[in-house]
Amino acid sequence: MTGTIDFAPQARLVAGLADGVTDERLSGPTPCPEYEVRHLLGHLVGLTGAFRDAARKDLGPHLDQAPGSVLPDIGPEWRAELPKLLDELVEAWRDPAAWEGMTRAGGIDLPGAVAGAVALDELVVHGWDLARATGQAYAPDEASLGVAQALLTPEEGGTSGNSLFGAVVPVPDDAPLLDRVIGMSGRDPRWTPGG
């Protein structure tokens, strides 16, 4: 991956989805079986701050925590905190230096360009999780979807049955790109809160 990616469209979309979450929805189910909506939002707060710091190469112990090691949750100020962190994430990844050299996230050392792609993929996939869990419309921009697709597509000769997030859910080749990306992320694009 070369060059930088503009996180702004996807960050705005996630911020808008979070703003549309009512308090009554916080205990609802999500496509992530172990997460209620509140945990998904807590995960978004945590990953947004972590990938902001990864872009800045601010490599403190907070970047050593592996995903899934604790059940995330929201704090009392999450409605103000998440949009602020999303804005900071966008700015941090606008710096070309963020995409160069090595950085760290989730306890893993990785190239800056890979960390940027992973961060955007996280926003795309978890944006879908949040939209689906709360009954909101979701239409990520094509560039963000393209980054997620490139990250999730198995390499030549690799296994097509598993992704970074678990078993791939088969989706027809002619399905919309969003459905294919969601299937590659290990989620069923047909998931609904009641289903």
N, C-alpha and C positions, 0 to 999 in steps of 0.2 A: 504494500500500500504506500503510495507516495502522495505528498501534498497534505493539506489540512482539510478537515471536514467541518462544515458549519453546523453546529449543534442547535442553533437558535430555533429553527422551525419545530424540531422535535421537543425541545425544552419548553417552548410556548404551549405546545399541545399537551404535554404532561401537566404543566401548571394549570391549564384550563380544566383538565379532567379532575385534578385534585380539588380545585375550587368548586367543582360540581358535586363533590361528595358530601352528602348530608350526614349529620351525626347518627341518624338512624341506620345508615348503611355501614358504619364502622365495624360492626360485628358480623357482617355478611360473609358468605363464602367467596373464594376466588379460585381461578384455575390452578393455583398453587395449593395442593391439598392441605398442607400444614399451616397455611396463612388465612387469617381473616383479613378483611379490607384494611383494618388498622395496622396489621403486621406488614402487609404489602406497602402501605404508605411509609411505615417505619423503615422498611428495607430501601425504599426510594430515597428517603432522607439520608440514610447511611451511605448508600452507594454513590449518591451525588456528591456528598462531601469527600468521600474517599477518592473518587476519580478526579475531582477538582484538585485535590492535593497531589495525586499522581501526576497530573499535567504540570503542576508547579514544581514537581520534584521535591516536594515537602515530605520527605520520607521518614515519618515518625512511627512509633509503635502502633498507632491506630491503623496503619496500612498492613499490619501483619495478621490481622484477624481474618481467618478463613470464612468465606460465606457459609451460612448455615450453622455456625458454631454456637450461636445464640438466637433465640426467637426475637426478631426485631419488633419494636412497638413505637408508637408515636408519643411524643411529649406534649405538654399542654400548649406549646407555641408552634405546633407543626404547621398550622395554616400560614403563618408568616415565615417560618423557617424554610420550608421546601421551595417556595418561589425564589427566595433570596439565594439559596444554594444553587438552584438551577441557573440563575443569572450568573453567578460566580463560575459555574461549570462552563458555561458558554464562553465567558471571557478568558478563562484559563486555557481552553483549547483553541482559542484564536491566536495564541502565541505560537509561532512556528517552532520555537524551542521545545514545546510540549511534545512534538511529534518526533523529536530527535533523541538519540541515546537511549539509555535504559531508565526504567522507573519501577515502581512496585505497587501492587494492589492485591488485596485478598491473600496476602502472604506469599505472593509469587512475583519474582523478578521477571519483567518482560519489556520488550522494546516499546518506546513511546507510541509508535504508530499502531502497534497491536492493542495497547491499552486504550487508545482513542477509539478504535473500532469496537472493542468490547464495551466500552462505556456507552457508545451510541446504541449498540445492540441491546444493552440492558434497558435503555430508555424506550426503545421500540417495543420490545417484548413485554416489559412490565407496564408500559402504557396500554398495550392491548389487554393485559390482565386486569388493569384497573377499569378500563372502559367496559369490558365485558362483565365484570363483577358488579358494576354500578349502573348498568343499562344506558351507557352514553355512547354516542357515535364516535367512531375512530377512523381517521384517515391520515396516516403518516405520509410525509412527502416522499417522492420516489427516490431521492438521493439517500435518505435515511434507510429506507427499505433495501436499497441496493447494497449498502454497507452491511446490514444485518444478513442479507442473503449470502454475500461473499464470505462472511465470517462463519456462517452455519453450514455452508455447503461442504461436504466431505472432500478432502483432497483426493487427487487421482490415486486410485488403488486403495483408498481408505474404505472403512466400513460405512455403508449407507444406512445401517440400522440404528446407529446411535449418534447423538449430537453432544454438544457441550453440556446439555441440560437433561439428557436421558434418551430414552427410546424415541426415535422419530415416529411421528404419526403420519401414515401414508396419506397423501393428498394428490388428487389428479394433477397431471402436468399442465392442464389448461385452466386450473383454478387461479383466482386472482393472486398476485404476488404476495399480498399480506397473508392469505391463507397458507401459501406454501412456506413462507418464513415461519409462521406460527407452528405449522406441522414439523418443520425442521427443528424447532426449539423444544419439541417433546410435548406440545400441547395439541389438543383437538380443537380445530377452528370452529367446531359446532358447539363448544361448551357453553352452557348457560347456568346461571345460579341455581335454577330449579332442576337441572338435568343431570 
